[in-house]
């Protein structure tokens, strides 16, 4: 079966003046791959990995170009034009992607980027996008656990912090008081499940939790110390912003880590500095 809006492994069955015709093993449909997208060494009988979508005349067509997103993806995409019936997004292929007017919370503006979800319209069969993406996230049956590493797409900012799309499935929250770097809507990040609440809401951290994180932080601090002649102008009373700027750790993680290093007699501490001991060196 050929999947519209997805990548398909299809066989070249016919060569014509303007391209190749491709089909799947069931020969359910013949799809044109235009001449300009044909790989130089491709021949009849070869199998090609192509993206299939509908052209402007609503005919299924293939391309070897890579779209910015496929059906089932959440993405951050730029509006390139608007019409009375919707807005068009830059898709990375010959055709722009429609966001129908009914799928916009507010009118989309040319030149701006928006988080969208891609799906196939049940009436036309075409791939379209919606700015009402939250309806496609479902936290009712979670397949992640506390401590798991996850892929994040920063979706929007709230009073509490940042909503993030987790693994293209779930909605999570990164609290603003736990963010020590500049993040914006559309950023893709690696994150960690910090807490799953009774109502299945997910708290996300941008830093790993627990022993593994502390061991990694210890190695990082010791490396920075050795690279700076054994001393670093950061201590227990340094600001969270200064700590993150110099060593890319939260203040909480930094304090916990240097506490462990001090206990192991690897460093000496003052309020605003740490220094390697003879043991640490």
Secondary structure as UniProt FT lines:
FT   TURN            4..5
FT   STRAND          7..16
FT   TURN            17..18
FT   STRAND          19..23
FT   TURN            25..26
FT   STRAND          31..34
FT   HELIX           35..37
FT   TURN            40..41
FT   TURN            44..45
FT   STRAND          47..54
FT   TURN            56..57
FT   STRAND          60..63
FT   TURN            71..72
FT   STRAND          74..83
FT   TURN            84..85
FT   STRAND          86..89
FT   STRAND          97..100
FT   HELIX           101..103
FT   TURN            110..111
FT   STRAND          113..120
FT   TURN            122..124
FT   STRAND          127..130
FT   HELIX           133..136
FT   TURN            146..147
FT   STRAND          149..157
FT   STRAND          161..166
FT   TURN            167..169
FT   STRAND          170..175
FT   HELIX           176..178
FT   TURN            185..186
FT   STRAND          188..196
FT   TURN            198..199
FT   STRAND          202..205
FT   HELIX           210..227
FT   TURN            228..230
FT   STRAND          231..232
FT   TURN            236..237
FT   HELIX           240..247
FT   HELIX           251..263
FT   TURN            264..265
FT   STRAND          267..270
FT   TURN            271..272
FT   STRAND          273..276
FT   TURN            278..280
//
